[in-house]
Amino acid sequence: MRTFELHNTALSHGVIVALDENRISLRTTAPVTASDALREASESETSALLSWVGDYLGGDMIIFGGLSYDAKSVYPGAEHGRIKVVSALAWEPDPRRHGAEMSDRGMWMFPAEPSGALRTPFNRTLQSLPGREAAGLIYRRDRVNTPLIVCMPYADSPFADATIVVSGNRAQGVHHPFKAGLREKGIASEIYRWPILSLSGPTEIAADGSTEVTMRVFDNITQQIDTRCNSTIYLEAVSGYLPHTRARLKEGQGTFRVSAMGLLPGEELRVKAGWRYYPGADEISIRVD
């Protein structure tokens, strides 16, 4: 993973995250009650709980669902006694499964009900676009928490390029395999998740003239041109004329043409650019001379 963030929230269940090169697995836990008839897990079964990546969308409940675990062996410093797995699933960025839901700037949410039951992950970028819904509104409307978020910079990005955000209640227990790159909530970490689109061009253009605008996408960590990016950029002319409303980037760079057709001296040519489900990431204004 490129980066990892740990957020402390008011979840009512414990969180366990495991991953390999291609997939990530999420499990939620809760204290065992007197009515639970569960076998005590062995040391090897407890080790598997913490490291097994699992099957797609919940198959590993068959493995872990009938067991109880010593909470202290899962969550150091825990005071629960014994815990059980409430829900489990695994996910991978596979276009064969997710199809058109794989997008640039994809923010995959792993929602959980108050009971700890996990719902099917979804790409919030697609869901929030029409009304520009903020994350908090989605959570309140659907009455769910999100113990795991996977941020994928591009639709074709490998899992290794993801930013992982784990949101758990440390009093209930949080276990994860991340050691390096830890950032606690409170630091302005949003900028570390996404590529940065930048437009540049001339400051002036003749009335009815045309010019070329340069697009560059920068890596959010190195601040260098992001050669991983081969996205289609969507263009919008606020004023002026665009002969094409889409432009393709190649290894993080590209150009498009724009015209001041119909504009008068003293007016301003203005163009916005962004990704399909994240329009207006940057804009350029050129004075008509």
Secondary structure, DSSP 8 states (H G I E B T S, - for coil): --EEEEEE---SSEEEEEE-SS-EEEEEEEE--TT---EE--HHHHHHHHH----BTSTTHHHHTTEEEEHHHHSTT--SSEEEEEEEEEE---HHHHGGG--TTEEEEEEE-TTS-B---EEHHHHHTTTT--HHHHHHHHT-EEEEEEEESSTT--GGG-EEEEEE-TTT-EE----SSEEETTS--GGGTS-EEEEE--SEE-TT-EEEEEEEEE-TTT-SB-TT---EEEEEEEESB-S-SEEE-BTTEEEEEEE-TT--TT-EEEEEEEETTEEEEEEEEEEE-
